[in-house]
Amino acid sequence: MSPTVIGIIGIVLMVLVFLTRMPVSYVMATVGFLGFSTMVSVQGALNLLAKEFYSVFSSYGLTTVPLFILMGQLAFNSGISRRLYNTAYTFLGGTRGGLAVATVSACTAFGAVCGSSPATAATMATVGLPEMKRYRYADELAAGAVASGGGLGMIMPPSVVLIVYGVLTEQSIGKLFVAGIVPAFLITALFCAAIMIWCAIAPDQGPRGQSFSWTARLKSMRDLSETVAVFALVMGGLFFGWFTPTEAAAVGVVGVVLVSGIRRQLSWGGFKNALYETLKTSCMVMMLIAGAVVFGKFMAVTRIPFNIASWIEHLDLPPILILSLIVLVYFLGGCFMDSLALVMLTVPIFYPLVLQLGYDPIWFGIVIVMVTEMGVITPPVGINVYVVYGVAMGMKESITLESIFKGILPFLLAILVGIAIIAVFPRLVLFLPNLMY
């Protein structure tokens, strides 16, 4: 049996086992181990498991993952997310669709201290959904804005997906973080524009809310001064080279703890919950990376990635069309797989090809994150949709899955427009990293 056939059997087997809802990390590691045993030897596969798992769990570069996750969990448990939303609400709540715009804006701000898409969606669903329902917002706009806005946590640094991409491709995580800033604000602006256009066409989707005086608006800004200072210190330290990404994450954790302590808004129970959620999420991410690395080694010995790259390279198509095909693969894959697992599974296949086509690896990383952001809100997987639905059910809000999936359509179009913009103007992504380095 040829190596290519063995590789295809492994891929099919992995997809079939995915359907049983077995954890993705275990599936990739098991299929990779069995495939490597078949291609090389059992002893070689055992050595591969030991080496790669130890390498991942002892990696200094990956210490950024638990630290940034801890920073986000501490921010959530200390009420920073609610203050972010309240500030956005005081500025934007009085306009048509303003509460949805406020929710998206707060998602961007919370993504800057969280880095996790589902966590951002869950947090903003808890804070924003009751308010929008109270002001008689339609279910489609209310739930769609929260689910889609949560995806901004994937682009806005610190992003867990960008960290994983940087580790897999050996690119600078700090450079990736800085590159994600402009696209994150671009998508935020496009989301806000989509909401305003939607509400102009269908005013009943987002009625006007309460208006606030400029005194109240400025007062709400004061409530965020410490949070803004922490974010500015973390991103400024990365931008000017004061910190490595790991050091920046540690500074962010200490900063959030100090802000929470000064305000006396982090209880002992909240602190323990933040540690527990951080441990659980970090182990999940580390296991995913380790499993993906093992499966990637199996794919390497089958030479399927290189054969695919060679085949696409000889299609005699323009580079932009080949890139479009790759983006289409990520979009379709994101409909069926977790975004993090998809990135780890496909980057070893497409990354060498993208380099051969002459595209910048930092720019490609941002494109991948923007495309996989679509995956977290598209059926049938759409993790953010199910997160928002679960939170709504927990709060006894009568929102259906059908309403949420309808509500994400304008935001999907906005992301597509954003991808097209950075494809035509790649300097929007690269000028800040190039200025930094």
Number of C-alpha atoms within 10 A of each C-alpha: 5 8 16 16 12 18 24 14 14 20 18 11 13 19 16 12 16 17 9 8 9 10 13 22 21 16 22 30 25 17 22 28 24 19 27 27 17 14 18 13 14 15 11 13 22 14 11 20 20 10 12 18 19 12 12 18 15 11 12 10 18 22 17 23 25 23 22 30 28 28 26 29 25 27 25 21 20 24 14 23 24 19 18 24 22 23 23 24 27 24 22 24 25 16 17 20 28 26 33 33 28 24 31 30 25 28 32 27 23 30 29 27 34 29 28 28 29 21 22 33 32 23 23 27 28 19 18 27 24 17 18 24 16 10 15 16 24 19 23 21 26 29 32 27 32 33 35 31 33 34 32 32 30 31 34 30 31 35 28 25 28 30 23 23 25 22 17 17 15 11 16 18 25 25 21 26 24 25 27 30 20 18 23 25 17 20 24 24 17 20 26 24 16 20 27 20 14 17 18 14 10 11 16 16 20 28 20 18 22 13 15 14 10 11 9 14 18 13 13 19 18 13 15 15 11 18 23 16 14 20 21 14 18 27 24 16 18 23 21 11 14 14 19 18 28 21 17 25 26 20 21 25 24 14 20 26 20 14 21 21 13 11 11 11 16 20 13 9 10 16 16 13 15 22 18 14 15 22 14 12 17 20 15 14 20 19 21 23 28 23 28 29 25 26 27 22 19 29 26 16 17 21 16 19 23 18 13 14 18 12 11 16 17 9 9 9 11 11 16 12 10 18 19 13 13 17 18 13 13 22 20 15 18 27 20 19 22 17 28 21 19 18 25 22 20 17 19 20 20 17 19 15 22 20 12 12 15 9 16 12 19 23 19 18 22 27 23 22 24 25 23 29 27 25 28 28 29 23 15 15 18 22 23 28 29 22 21 28 23 17 18 20 13 10 13 10 15 10 18 14 15 11 17 26 20 14 24 25 16 20 25 20 15 22 21 15 15 23 22 13 14 19 18 10 11 17 14 18 24 22 13 17 19 12 10 15 9
